[in-house]
Amino acid sequence: MAADVIRVLLDDAFRGDEISVEDRTGGGDHFQVTVVSASFNELTLIQQHRLVNAALAAPLADGTIHELRIRTKGTA
Amino acid sequence: MSTLHEQIKHVIDTEPVAVFIKGTAEAPACGNSMRALQALWQAGAPITAVDVLPDPRIREELTALSDWPTIPQVFVKGELIGGADITEELFASGELKAKIDDALGAGHGQSVRTMPLEIPAIPA
């Protein structure tokens, strides 16, 4: 399932960080992801979102993710 | 006619606040495009919207330029601010208005328009 794929990719990119993946509509292609990571400290919001987009590049490119909402936070 | 790449780059480089959306500013076709437009409007921006739906090549060229995978995409003075989530977050914290006022000068006006691109024919 797409949510599991997303979680595995995020877990891999942000090891040990707090991650949540929510299927917003229940349809399996609209997701809200939240990542709280020390790697975001000192980064701007757009840099933080770029890291999340990069981790999810494959499912974004192949249409597995139709809509992605991102919430990021540093730990500082 | 200039290429889509050139037209998109021109919009980003010359429009004070450009937002690439699904649909038009008057009739957004996607909730996230609507969210970005609303945040920009509430921040008092002069908004130039470009609809990516008329041709899939618009989105392809845009993403190649911005290295950002999703729609909408908001640019202020040529700089990518982000998508709907970042635009909303920056609006909520007051940073969006500050960024726009800083970049454009405090006397800038508020407006909304949708700018059509000229779609080149697909080569045979």
N, CA and C atoms of all chains as a GROMACS GRO file, in nm:
protein
  600
    1MET      N    1   0.083  -0.120   0.000
    1MET     CA    2   0.000   0.000   0.000
    1MET      C    3   0.086   0.125   0.000
    2ALA      N    4   0.036   0.228  -0.064
    2ALA     CA    5   0.118   0.348  -0.084
    2ALA      C    6   0.166   0.409   0.047
    3ALA      N    7   0.080   0.411   0.149
    3ALA     CA    8   0.119   0.472   0.276
    3ALA      C    9   0.240   0.399   0.335
    4ASP      N   10   0.244   0.267   0.319
    4ASP     CA   11   0.356   0.188   0.371
    4ASP      C   12   0.485   0.220   0.294
    5VAL      N   13   0.470   0.233   0.162
    5VAL     CA   14   0.586   0.268   0.079
    5VAL      C   15   0.643   0.402   0.124
    6ILE      N   16   0.554   0.498   0.147
    6ILE     CA   17   0.596   0.632   0.188
    6ILE      C   18   0.666   0.626   0.323
    7ARG      N   19   0.609   0.549   0.414
    7ARG     CA   20   0.668   0.539   0.547
    7ARG      C   21   0.808   0.478   0.541
    8VAL      N   22   0.823   0.373   0.461
    8VAL     CA   23   0.955   0.308   0.448
    8VAL      C   24   1.057   0.407   0.392
    9LEU      N   25   1.017   0.483   0.290
    9LEU     CA   26   1.109   0.579   0.229
    9LEU      C   27   1.148   0.689   0.329
   10LEU      N   28   1.049   0.736   0.406
   10LEU     CA   29   1.078   0.841   0.503
   10LEU      C   30   1.162   0.787   0.619
   11ASP      N   31   1.130   0.666   0.665
   11ASP     CA   32   1.209   0.605   0.772
   11ASP      C   33   1.354   0.591   0.730
   12ASP      N   34   1.371   0.557   0.603
   12ASP     CA   35   1.506   0.537   0.552
   12ASP      C   36   1.582   0.670   0.541
   13ALA      N   37   1.510   0.775   0.499
   13ALA     CA   38   1.575   0.905   0.480
   13ALA      C   39   1.595   0.979   0.612
   14PHE      N   40   1.503   0.954   0.708
   14PHE     CA   41   1.509   1.026   0.836
   14PHE      C   42   1.513   0.924   0.949
   15ARG      N   43   1.624   0.852   0.956
   15ARG     CA   44   1.635   0.741   1.051
   15ARG      C   45   1.620   0.787   1.195
   16GLY      N   46   1.530   0.719   1.265
   16GLY     CA   47   1.511   0.746   1.408
   16GLY      C   48   1.428   0.870   1.436
   17ASP      N   49   1.383   0.939   1.332
   17ASP     CA   50   1.306   1.062   1.353
   17ASP      C   51   1.157   1.031   1.366
   18GLU      N   52   1.085   1.131   1.417
   18GLU     CA   53   0.941   1.116   1.438
   18GLU      C   54   0.868   1.141   1.304
   19ILE      N   55   0.799   1.038   1.257
   19ILE     CA   56   0.736   1.045   1.124
   19ILE      C   57   0.591   1.000   1.135
   20SER      N   58   0.503   1.075   1.071
   20SER     CA   59   0.367   1.022   1.058
   20SER      C   60   0.321   1.036   0.913
   21VAL      N   61   0.245   0.936   0.869
   21VAL     CA   62   0.190   0.935   0.734
   21VAL      C   63   0.041   0.911   0.746
   22GLU      N   64  -0.035   1.006   0.694
   22GLU     CA   65  -0.181   0.994   0.702
   22GLU      C   66  -0.240   0.993   0.562
   23ASP      N   67  -0.322   0.894   0.536
   23ASP     CA   68  -0.399   0.888   0.411
   23ASP      C   69  -0.520   0.980   0.431
   24ARG      N   70  -0.514   1.100   0.373
   24ARG     CA   71  -0.612   1.204   0.408
   24ARG      C   72  -0.754   1.171   0.364
   25THR      N   73  -0.766   1.101   0.253
   25THR     CA   74  -0.899   1.079   0.197
   25THR      C   75  -0.942   0.932   0.205
   26GLY      N   76  -0.848   0.845   0.244
   26GLY     CA   77  -0.878   0.703   0.245
   26GLY      C   78  -0.865   0.639   0.108
   27GLY      N   79  -0.833   0.722   0.007
   27GLY     CA   80  -0.823   0.671  -0.130
   27GLY      C   81  -0.686   0.618  -0.168
   28GLY      N   82  -0.589   0.633  -0.076
   28GLY     CA   83  -0.457   0.578  -0.100
   28GLY      C   84  -0.368   0.661  -0.191
   29ASP      N   85  -0.405   0.787  -0.219
   29ASP     CA   86  -0.313   0.869  -0.300
   29ASP      C   87  -0.304   1.017  -0.256
   30HIS      N   88  -0.377   1.053  -0.150
   30HIS     CA   89  -0.365   1.188  -0.093
   30HIS      C   90  -0.306   1.174   0.048
   31PHE      N   91  -0.188   1.230   0.067
   31PHE     CA   92  -0.120   1.204   0.194
   31PHE      C   93  -0.080   1.331   0.266
   32GLN      N   94  -0.086   1.322   0.398
   32GLN     CA   95  -0.027   1.424   0.485
   32GLN      C   96   0.091   1.357   0.555
   33VAL      N   97   0.211   1.407   0.535
   33VAL     CA   98   0.325   1.351   0.608
   33VAL      C   99   0.381   1.458   0.702
   34THR      N  100   0.422   1.412   0.819
   34THR     CA  101   0.484   1.501   0.917
   34THR      C  102   0.617   1.440   0.958
   35VAL      N  103   0.722   1.520   0.954
   35VAL     CA  104   0.854   1.474   0.992
   35VAL      C  105   0.912   1.574   1.091
   36VAL      N  106   0.955   1.522   1.206
   36VAL     CA  107   1.024   1.605   1.306
   36VAL      C  108   1.166   1.552   1.315
   37SER      N  109   1.262   1.634   1.276
   37SER     CA  110   1.398   1.583   1.261
   37SER      C  111   1.501   1.687   1.301
   38ALA      N  112   1.605   1.641   1.368
   38ALA     CA  113   1.717   1.731   1.402
   38ALA      C  114   1.786   1.779   1.275
   39SER      N  115   1.773   1.701   1.166
   39SER     CA  116   1.839   1.743   1.042
   39SER      C  117   1.775   1.869   0.984
   40PHE      N  118   1.658   1.908   1.036
   40PHE     CA  119   1.592   2.030   0.988
   40PHE      C  120   1.638   2.155   1.064
   41ASN      N  121   1.703   2.134   1.178
   41ASN     CA  122   1.749   2.250   1.254
   41ASN      C  123   1.840   2.331   1.164
   42GLU      N  124   1.826   2.460   1.167
   42GLU     CA  125   1.909   2.551   1.086
   42GLU      C  126   1.866   2.558   0.939
   43LEU      N  127   1.772   2.474   0.897
   43LEU     CA  128   1.728   2.481   0.757
   43LEU      C  129   1.603   2.568   0.745
   44THR      N  130   1.588   2.633   0.628
   44THR     CA  131   1.464   2.706   0.602
   44THR      C  132   1.354   2.605   0.570
   45LEU      N  133   1.229   2.653   0.577
   45LEU     CA  134   1.115   2.565   0.546
   45LEU      C  135   1.130   2.502   0.409
   46ILE      N  136   1.170   2.581   0.312
   46ILE     CA  137   1.178   2.525   0.176
   46ILE      C  138   1.288   2.420   0.167
   47GLN      N  139   1.397   2.440   0.239
   47GLN     CA  140   1.503   2.338   0.241
   47GLN      C  141   1.452   2.210   0.309
   48GLN      N  142   1.374   2.227   0.414
   48GLN     CA  143   1.318   2.110   0.484
   48GLN      C  144   1.224   2.033   0.391
   49HIS      N  145   1.136   2.106   0.322
   49HIS     CA  146   1.043   2.039   0.231
   49HIS      C  147   1.116   1.974   0.115
   50ARG      N  148   1.225   2.035   0.070
   50ARG     CA  149   1.301   1.974  -0.039
   50ARG      C  150   1.356   1.837   0.003
   51LEU      N  151   1.397   1.824   0.128
   51LEU     CA  152   1.448   1.695   0.176
   51LEU      C  153   1.338   1.590   0.175
   52VAL      N  154   1.218   1.630   0.215
   52VAL     CA  155   1.106   1.536   0.214
   52VAL      C  156   1.068   1.499   0.071
   53ASN      N  157   1.061   1.600  -0.015
   53ASN     CA  158   1.030   1.572  -0.156
   53ASN      C  159   1.133   1.478  -0.218
   54ALA      N  160   1.261   1.499  -0.182
   54ALA     CA  161   1.367   1.414  -0.238
   54ALA      C  162   1.350   1.270  -0.193
   55ALA      N  163   1.314   1.252  -0.065
   55ALA     CA  164   1.295   1.116  -0.013
   55ALA      C  165   1.180   1.047  -0.085
   56LEU      N  166   1.081   1.126  -0.128
   56LEU     CA  167   0.960   1.069  -0.191
   56LEU      C  168   0.959   1.091  -0.343
   57ALA      N  169   1.076   1.113  -0.401
   57ALA     CA  170   1.083   1.147  -0.544
   57ALA      C  171   1.019   1.039  -0.632
   58ALA      N  172   1.044   0.912  -0.599
   58ALA     CA  173   0.992   0.805  -0.684
   58ALA      C  174   0.839   0.800  -0.684
   59PRO      N  175   0.775   0.790  -0.566
   59PRO     CA  176   0.628   0.787  -0.570
   59PRO      C  177   0.565   0.918  -0.617
   60LEU      N  178   0.636   1.031  -0.606
   60LEU     CA  179   0.584   1.156  -0.661
   60LEU      C  180   0.590   1.150  -0.814
   61ALA      N  181   0.700   1.096  -0.865
   61ALA     CA  182   0.719   1.096  -1.011
   61ALA      C  183   0.628   0.997  -1.081
   62ASP      N  184   0.602   0.882  -1.015
   62ASP     CA  185   0.524   0.779  -1.086
   62ASP      C  186   0.373   0.789  -1.060
   63GLY      N  187   0.333   0.891  -0.984
   63GLY     CA  188   0.190   0.914  -0.965
   63GLY      C  189   0.128   0.838  -0.848
   64THR      N  190   0.211   0.759  -0.776
   64THR     CA  191   0.160   0.690  -0.657
   64THR      C  192   0.102   0.793  -0.559
   65ILE      N  193   0.175   0.905  -0.547
   65ILE     CA  194   0.125   1.016  -0.466
   65ILE      C  195   0.059   1.116  -0.559
   66HIS      N  196  -0.072   1.131  -0.544
   66HIS     CA  197  -0.141   1.231  -0.626
   66HIS      C  198  -0.134   1.368  -0.558
   67GLU      N  199  -0.144   1.367  -0.425
   67GLU     CA  200  -0.135   1.493  -0.352
   67GLU      C  201  -0.058   1.472  -0.224
   68LEU      N  202   0.034   1.563  -0.197
   68LEU     CA  203   0.120   1.550  -0.079
   68LEU      C  204   0.116   1.679   0.002
   69ARG      N  205   0.079   1.666   0.128
   69ARG     CA  206   0.091   1.779   0.220
   69ARG      C  207   0.203   1.748   0.317
   70ILE      N  208   0.286   1.847   0.340
   70ILE     CA  209   0.406   1.825   0.420
   70ILE      C  210   0.406   1.921   0.538
   71ARG      N  211   0.440   1.863   0.654
   71ARG     CA  212   0.463   1.946   0.772
   71ARG      C  213   0.597   1.903   0.828
   72THR      N  214   0.686   1.999   0.846
   72THR     CA  215   0.820   1.965   0.897
   72THR      C  216   0.849   2.049   1.020
   73LYS      N  217   0.928   1.992   1.108
   73LYS     CA  218   0.972   2.065   1.227
   73LYS      C  219   1.112   2.021   1.265
   74GLY      N  220   1.191   2.115   1.310
   74GLY     CA  221   1.320   2.080   1.367
   74GLY      C  222   1.300   2.042   1.513
   75THR      N  223   1.407   2.003   1.577
   75THR     CA  224   1.396   1.961   1.717
   75THR      C  225   1.453   2.066   1.810
   76ALA      N  226   1.511   2.172   1.754
   76ALA     CA  227   1.576   2.275   1.837
   76ALA      C  228   1.470   2.359   1.909
   77MET      N  229   0.709   3.246  -3.183
   77MET     CA  230   0.661   3.225  -3.047
   77MET      C  231   0.776   3.170  -2.962
   78SER      N  232   0.787   3.221  -2.839
   78SER     CA  233   0.892   3.169  -2.753
   78SER      C  234   0.851   3.032  -2.697
   79THR      N  235   0.949   2.954  -2.658
   79THR     CA  236   0.919   2.820  -2.607
   79THR      C  237   0.850   2.831  -2.470
   80LEU      N  238   0.788   2.722  -2.428
   80LEU     CA  239   0.725   2.720  -2.296
   80LEU      C  240   0.828   2.749  -2.187
   81HIS      N  241   0.945   2.688  -2.202
   81HIS     CA  242   1.052   2.710  -2.106
   81HIS      C  243   1.081   2.860  -2.092
   82GLU      N  244   1.094   2.928  -2.207
   82GLU     CA  245   1.124   3.072  -2.205
   82GLU      C  246   1.009   3.152  -2.143
   83GLN      N  247   0.886   3.114  -2.180
   83GLN     CA  248   0.770   3.186  -2.125
   83GLN      C  249   0.760   3.170  -1.974
   84ILE      N  250   0.781   3.047  -1.926
   84ILE     CA  251   0.771   3.020  -1.783
   84ILE      C  252   0.881   3.095  -1.708
   85LYS      N  253   1.002   3.090  -1.762
   85LYS     CA  254   1.114   3.159  -1.700
   85LYS      C  255   1.087   3.309  -1.696
   86HIS      N  256   1.030   3.361  -1.805
   86HIS     CA  257   0.998   3.504  -1.811
   86HIS      C  258   0.897   3.542  -1.702
   87VAL      N  259   0.795   3.461  -1.685
   87VAL     CA  260   0.695   3.488  -1.580
   87VAL      C  261   0.763   3.489  -1.443
   88ILE      N  262   0.845   3.388  -1.416
   88ILE     CA  263   0.911   3.378  -1.285
   88ILE      C  264   1.003   3.498  -1.262
   89ASP      N  265   1.076   3.535  -1.367
   89ASP     CA  266   1.176   3.641  -1.352
   89ASP      C  267   1.115   3.780  -1.347
   90THR      N  268   1.000   3.801  -1.410
   90THR     CA  269   0.949   3.938  -1.423
   90THR      C  270   0.824   3.967  -1.340
   91GLU      N  271   0.746   3.866  -1.306
   91GLU     CA  272   0.626   3.893  -1.227
   91GLU      C  273   0.665   3.902  -1.079
   92PRO      N  274   0.620   4.007  -1.009
   92PRO     CA  275   0.659   4.022  -0.868
   92PRO      C  276   0.619   3.899  -0.784
   93VAL      N  277   0.494   3.855  -0.801
   93VAL     CA  278   0.448   3.735  -0.730
   93VAL      C  279   0.381   3.644  -0.833
   94ALA      N  280   0.444   3.532  -0.863
   94ALA     CA  281   0.389   3.438  -0.960
   94ALA      C  282   0.350   3.309  -0.889
   95VAL      N  283   0.233   3.256  -0.925
   95VAL     CA  284   0.192   3.128  -0.866
   95VAL      C  285   0.140   3.038  -0.978
   96PHE      N  286   0.199   2.922  -0.988
   96PHE     CA  287   0.158   2.823  -1.089
   96PHE      C  288   0.058   2.729  -1.023
   97ILE      N  289  -0.062   2.723  -1.081
   97ILE     CA  290  -0.172   2.652  -1.016
   97ILE      C  291  -0.243   2.561  -1.116
   98LYS      N  292  -0.331   2.477  -1.060
   98LYS     CA  293  -0.424   2.401  -1.144
   98LYS      C  294  -0.552   2.482  -1.150
   99GLY      N  295  -0.591   2.523  -1.271
   99GLY     CA  296  -0.707   2.610  -1.289
   99GLY      C  297  -0.664   2.755  -1.297
  100THR      N  298  -0.761   2.844  -1.288
  100THR     CA  299  -0.733   2.987  -1.294
  100THR      C  300  -0.751   3.048  -1.155
  101ALA      N  301  -0.705   3.170  -1.139
  101ALA     CA  302  -0.723   3.238  -1.011
  101ALA      C  303  -0.872   3.253  -0.980
  102GLU      N  304  -0.953   3.273  -1.084
  102GLU     CA  305  -1.096   3.290  -1.066
  102GLU      C  306  -1.163   3.157  -1.033
  103ALA      N  307  -1.112   3.048  -1.089
  103ALA     CA  308  -1.172   2.916  -1.069
  103ALA      C  309  -1.062   2.811  -1.050
  104PRO      N  310  -1.002   2.811  -0.930
  104PRO     CA  311  -0.897   2.710  -0.904
  104PRO      C  312  -0.956   2.570  -0.910
  105ALA      N  313  -0.881   2.477  -0.968
  105ALA     CA  314  -0.932   2.342  -0.989
  105ALA      C  315  -0.875   2.243  -0.888
  106CYS      N  316  -0.815   2.296  -0.781
  106CYS     CA  317  -0.748   2.208  -0.686
  106CYS      C  318  -0.743   2.280  -0.552
  107GLY      N  319  -0.769   2.206  -0.445
  107GLY     CA  320  -0.773   2.266  -0.312
  107GLY      C  321  -0.641   2.330  -0.271
  108ASN      N  322  -0.531   2.270  -0.312
  108ASN     CA  323  -0.401   2.325  -0.272
  108ASN      C  324  -0.371   2.455  -0.348
  109SER      N  325  -0.411   2.459  -0.474
  109SER     CA  326  -0.395   2.584  -0.549
  109SER      C  327  -0.477   2.694  -0.483
  110MET      N  328  -0.598   2.658  -0.440
  110MET     CA  329  -0.685   2.752  -0.369
  110MET      C  330  -0.620   2.800  -0.240
  111ARG      N  331  -0.559   2.709  -0.167
  111ARG     CA  332  -0.495   2.747  -0.040
  111ARG      C  333  -0.382   2.847  -0.062
  112ALA      N  334  -0.300   2.822  -0.165
  112ALA     CA  335  -0.189   2.913  -0.193
  112ALA      C  336  -0.241   3.050  -0.235
  113LEU      N  337  -0.344   3.051  -0.322
  113LEU     CA  338  -0.402   3.178  -0.366
  113LEU      C  339  -0.459   3.257  -0.248
  114GLN      N  340  -0.529   3.187  -0.159
  114GLN     CA  341  -0.591   3.256  -0.045
  114GLN      C  342  -0.485   3.317   0.046
  115ALA      N  343  -0.378   3.242   0.070
  115ALA     CA  344  -0.272   3.295   0.157
  115ALA      C  345  -0.208   3.418   0.093
  116LEU      N  346  -0.183   3.410  -0.038
  116LEU     CA  347  -0.122   3.524  -0.107
  116LEU      C  348  -0.215   3.645  -0.106
  117TRP      N  349  -0.344   3.620  -0.129
  117TRP     CA  350  -0.442   3.729  -0.129
  117TRP      C  351  -0.448   3.793   0.009
  118GLN      N  352  -0.454   3.711   0.113
  118GLN     CA  353  -0.463   3.765   0.249
  118GLN      C  354  -0.336   3.840   0.287
  119ALA      N  355  -0.224   3.804   0.223
  119ALA     CA  356  -0.099   3.875   0.250
  119ALA      C  357  -0.088   4.002   0.166
  120GLY      N  358  -0.192   4.028   0.084
  120GLY     CA  359  -0.196   4.153   0.008
  120GLY      C  360  -0.111   4.155  -0.117
  121ALA      N  361  -0.085   4.039  -0.174
  121ALA     CA  362   0.007   4.030  -0.287
  121ALA      C  363  -0.058   4.069  -0.420
  122PRO      N  364   0.022   4.124  -0.513
  122PRO     CA  365  -0.021   4.135  -0.651
  122PRO      C  366   0.006   4.000  -0.719
  123ILE      N  367  -0.099   3.923  -0.744
  123ILE     CA  368  -0.084   3.783  -0.782
  123ILE      C  369  -0.094   3.766  -0.933
  124THR      N  370   0.006   3.701  -0.990
  124THR     CA  371  -0.002   3.658  -1.130
  124THR      C  372  -0.008   3.506  -1.129
  125ALA      N  373  -0.124   3.451  -1.166
  125ALA     CA  374  -0.141   3.306  -1.167
  125ALA      C  375  -0.121   3.252  -1.308
  126VAL      N  376  -0.062   3.134  -1.316
  126VAL     CA  377  -0.048   3.064  -1.444
  126VAL      C  378  -0.107   2.924  -1.426
  127ASP      N  379  -0.199   2.891  -1.514
  127ASP     CA  380  -0.263   2.759  -1.510
  127ASP      C  381  -0.173   2.656  -1.577
  128VAL      N  382  -0.143   2.547  -1.505
  128VAL     CA  383  -0.057   2.443  -1.564
  128VAL      C  384  -0.139   2.337  -1.639
  129LEU      N  385  -0.271   2.343  -1.627
  129LEU     CA  386  -0.353   2.234  -1.683
  129LEU      C  387  -0.367   2.233  -1.836
  130PRO      N  388  -0.357   2.347  -1.906
  130PRO     CA  389  -0.382   2.341  -2.050
  130PRO      C  390  -0.291   2.244  -2.126
  131ASP      N  391  -0.169   2.219  -2.074
  131ASP     CA  392  -0.077   2.129  -2.144
  131ASP      C  393   0.018   2.067  -2.042
  132PRO      N  394   0.036   1.936  -2.043
  132PRO     CA  395   0.125   1.873  -1.944
  132PRO      C  396   0.269   1.922  -1.952
  133ARG      N  397   0.306   1.977  -2.069
  133ARG     CA  398   0.444   2.025  -2.083
  133ARG      C  399   0.471   2.147  -1.994
  134ILE      N  400   0.365   2.222  -1.957
  134ILE     CA  401   0.386   2.338  -1.870
  134ILE      C  402   0.443   2.292  -1.736
  135ARG      N  403   0.379   2.189  -1.680
  135ARG     CA  404   0.426   2.140  -1.550
  135ARG      C  405   0.565   2.077  -1.561
  136GLU      N  406   0.588   2.005  -1.671
  136GLU     CA  407   0.721   1.944  -1.689
  136GLU      C  408   0.831   2.050  -1.694
  137GLU      N  409   0.807   2.153  -1.772
  137GLU     CA  410   0.908   2.260  -1.785
  137GLU      C  411   0.926   2.334  -1.654
  138LEU      N  412   0.815   2.359  -1.585
  138LEU     CA  413   0.821   2.430  -1.457
  138LEU      C  414   0.902   2.351  -1.355
  139THR      N  415   0.872   2.222  -1.344
  139THR     CA  416   0.942   2.139  -1.246
  139THR      C  417   1.090   2.126  -1.280
  140ALA      N  418   1.121   2.124  -1.410
  140ALA     CA  419   1.262   2.120  -1.451
  140ALA      C  420   1.334   2.248  -1.407
  141LEU      N  421   1.263   2.360  -1.414
  141LEU     CA  422   1.323   2.489  -1.375
  141LEU      C  423   1.336   2.502  -1.224
  142SER      N  424   1.234   2.458  -1.152
  142SER     CA  425   1.226   2.487  -1.008
  142SER      C  426   1.281   2.373  -0.923
  143ASP      N  427   1.291   2.253  -0.981
  143ASP     CA  428   1.326   2.134  -0.904
  143ASP      C  429   1.228   2.115  -0.787
  144TRP      N  430   1.103   2.138  -0.814
  144TRP     CA  431   0.998   2.122  -0.711
  144TRP      C  432   0.889   2.036  -0.774
  145PRO      N  433   0.850   1.926  -0.710
  145PRO     CA  434   0.769   1.827  -0.782
  145PRO      C  435   0.620   1.852  -0.787
  146THR      N  436   0.568   1.939  -0.699
  146THR     CA  437   0.422   1.947  -0.688
  146THR      C  438   0.371   2.085  -0.727
  147ILE      N  439   0.241   2.092  -0.748
  147ILE     CA  440   0.170   2.216  -0.779
  147ILE      C  441   0.078   2.245  -0.661
  148PRO      N  442   0.064   2.366  -0.615
  148PRO     CA  443   0.113   2.492  -0.670
  148PRO      C  444   0.260   2.521  -0.638
  149GLN      N  445   0.314   2.620  -0.706
  149GLN     CA  446   0.447   2.672  -0.678
  149GLN      C  447   0.439   2.824  -0.676
  150VAL      N  448   0.489   2.882  -0.566
  150VAL     CA  449   0.482   3.027  -0.547
  150VAL      C  450   0.622   3.087  -0.558
  151PHE      N  451   0.633   3.191  -0.639
  151PHE     CA  452   0.760   3.262  -0.655
  151PHE      C  453   0.740   3.409  -0.618
  152VAL      N  454   0.833   3.464  -0.540
  152VAL     CA  455   0.834   3.607  -0.512
  152VAL      C  456   0.964   3.662  -0.566
  153LYS      N  457   0.954   3.757  -0.658
  153LYS     CA  458   1.073   3.816  -0.722
  153LYS      C  459   1.169   3.709  -0.772
  154GLY      N  460   1.115   3.607  -0.835
  154GLY     CA  461   1.200   3.506  -0.896
  154GLY      C  462   1.244   3.394  -0.804
  155GLU      N  463   1.216   3.408  -0.674
  155GLU     CA  464   1.262   3.307  -0.578
  155GLU      C  465   1.146   3.214  -0.542
  156LEU      N  466   1.172   3.083  -0.551
  156LEU     CA  467   1.069   2.986  -0.512
  156LEU      C  468   1.048   2.992  -0.360
  157ILE      N  469   0.924   3.020  -0.321
  157ILE     CA  470   0.890   3.024  -0.178
  157ILE      C  471   0.849   2.886  -0.131
  158GLY      N  472   0.775   2.814  -0.218
  158GLY     CA  473   0.734   2.679  -0.183
  158GLY      C  474   0.597   2.649  -0.241
  159GLY      N  475   0.533   2.546  -0.187
  159GLY     CA  476   0.400   2.507  -0.229
  159GLY      C  477   0.296   2.561  -0.133
  160ALA      N  478   0.178   2.498  -0.132
  160ALA     CA  479   0.066   2.548  -0.052
  160ALA      C  480   0.098   2.543   0.098
  161ASP      N  481   0.162   2.434   0.142
  161ASP     CA  482   0.186   2.419   0.287
  161ASP      C  483   0.278   2.529   0.340
  162ILE      N  484   0.389   2.552   0.268
  162ILE     CA  485   0.484   2.654   0.312
  162ILE      C  486   0.420   2.792   0.303
  163THR      N  487   0.346   2.818   0.195
  163THR     CA  488   0.285   2.949   0.177
  163THR      C  489   0.186   2.976   0.292
  164GLU      N  490   0.109   2.875   0.328
  164GLU     CA  491   0.016   2.891   0.441
  164GLU      C  492   0.089   2.911   0.573
  165GLU      N  493   0.194   2.831   0.593
  165GLU     CA  494   0.270   2.844   0.719
  165GLU      C  495   0.333   2.981   0.732
  166LEU      N  496   0.390   3.030   0.620
  166LEU     CA  497   0.454   3.161   0.623
  166LEU      C  498   0.350   3.272   0.639
  167PHE      N  499   0.230   3.250   0.584
  167PHE     CA  500   0.124   3.350   0.605
  167PHE      C  501   0.085   3.354   0.752
  168ALA      N  502   0.066   3.236   0.812
  168ALA     CA  503   0.021   3.229   0.950
  168ALA      C  504   0.121   3.295   1.046
  169SER      N  505   0.248   3.286   1.013
  169SER     CA  506   0.350   3.344   1.102
  169SER      C  507   0.378   3.490   1.072
  170GLY      N  508   0.315   3.542   0.965
  170GLY     CA  509   0.339   3.681   0.928
  170GLY      C  510   0.457   3.700   0.834
  171GLU      N  511   0.533   3.591   0.811
  171GLU     CA  512   0.654   3.602   0.728
  171GLU      C  513   0.623   3.623   0.581
  172LEU      N  514   0.507   3.572   0.536
  172LEU     CA  515   0.475   3.585   0.393
  172LEU      C  516   0.455   3.732   0.357
  173LYS      N  517   0.376   3.800   0.438
  173LYS     CA  518   0.351   3.942   0.412
  173LYS      C  519   0.482   4.021   0.421
  174ALA      N  520   0.563   3.988   0.523
  174ALA     CA  521   0.690   4.059   0.541
  174ALA      C  522   0.782   4.037   0.421
  175LYS      N  523   0.785   3.913   0.373
  175LYS     CA  524   0.871   3.878   0.260
  175LYS      C  525   0.826   3.953   0.134
  176ILE      N  526   0.695   3.956   0.111
  176ILE     CA  527   0.642   4.023  -0.007
  176ILE      C  528   0.664   4.174   0.003
  177ASP      N  529   0.638   4.230   0.120
  177ASP     CA  530   0.657   4.375   0.138
  177ASP      C  531   0.804   4.413   0.123
  178ASP      N  532   0.892   4.327   0.177
  178ASP     CA  533   1.036   4.352   0.163
  178ASP      C  534   1.080   4.348   0.018
  179ALA      N  535   1.032   4.246  -0.053
  179ALA     CA  536   1.078   4.225  -0.190
  179ALA      C  537   1.021   4.328  -0.286
  180LEU      N  538   0.897   4.370  -0.261
  180LEU     CA  539   0.828   4.456  -0.357
  180LEU      C  540   0.824   4.602  -0.315
  181GLY      N  541   0.857   4.631  -0.191
  181GLY     CA  542   0.842   4.767  -0.141
  181GLY      C  543   0.703   4.782  -0.080
  182ALA      N  544   0.693   4.863   0.024
  182ALA     CA  545   0.569   4.869   0.102
  182ALA      C  546   0.451   4.922   0.021
  183GLY      N  547   0.478   4.999  -0.085
  183GLY     CA  548   0.367   5.061  -0.159
  183GLY      C  549   0.305   4.974  -0.267
  184HIS      N  550   0.343   4.846  -0.272
  184HIS     CA  551   0.293   4.762  -0.381
  184HIS      C  552   0.142   4.743  -0.370
  185GLY      N  553   0.079   4.722  -0.485
  185GLY     CA  554  -0.066   4.705  -0.487
  185GLY      C  555  -0.106   4.560  -0.468
  186GLN      N  556  -0.236   4.540  -0.456
  186GLN     CA  557  -0.292   4.405  -0.446
  186GLN      C  558  -0.379   4.380  -0.569
  187SER      N  559  -0.359   4.268  -0.632
  187SER     CA  560  -0.435   4.238  -0.754
  187SER      C  561  -0.431   4.088  -0.780
  188VAL      N  562  -0.516   4.045  -0.870
  188VAL     CA  563  -0.514   3.904  -0.911
  188VAL      C  564  -0.538   3.899  -1.061
  189ARG      N  565  -0.455   3.825  -1.131
  189ARG     CA  566  -0.485   3.799  -1.271
  189ARG      C  567  -0.431   3.661  -1.307
  190THR      N  568  -0.488   3.605  -1.411
  190THR     CA  569  -0.439   3.477  -1.463
  190THR      C  570  -0.378   3.504  -1.599
  191MET      N  571  -0.251   3.464  -1.614
  191MET     CA  572  -0.180   3.493  -1.737
  191MET      C  573  -0.174   3.368  -1.825
  192PRO      N  574  -0.231   3.373  -1.944
  192PRO     CA  575  -0.225   3.256  -2.031
  192PRO      C  576  -0.088   3.242  -2.097
  193LEU      N  577  -0.042   3.120  -2.114
  193LEU     CA  578   0.079   3.096  -2.191
  193LEU      C  579   0.039   3.062  -2.334
  194GLU      N  580   0.129   3.086  -2.427
  194GLU     CA  581   0.106   3.042  -2.565
  194GLU      C  582   0.158   2.900  -2.577
  195ILE      N  583   0.069   2.809  -2.610
  195ILE     CA  584   0.107   2.668  -2.615
  195ILE      C  585   0.158   2.634  -2.755
  196PRO      N  586   0.286   2.598  -2.764
  196PRO     CA  587   0.339   2.562  -2.896
  196PRO      C  588   0.277   2.432  -2.946
  197ALA      N  589   0.264   2.419  -3.077
  197ALA     CA  590   0.214   2.295  -3.135
  197ALA      C  591   0.313   2.182  -3.105
  198ILE      N  592   0.259   2.063  -3.090
  198ILE     CA  593   0.347   1.947  -3.070
  198ILE      C  594   0.409   1.913  -3.204
  199PRO      N  595   0.542   1.903  -3.209
  199PRO     CA  596   0.608   1.873  -3.338
  199PRO      C  597   0.558   1.741  -3.395
  200ALA      N  598   0.537   1.740  -3.524
  200ALA     CA  599   0.486   1.618  -3.590
  200ALA      C  600   0.595   1.513  -3.596
   0.00000   0.00000   0.00000
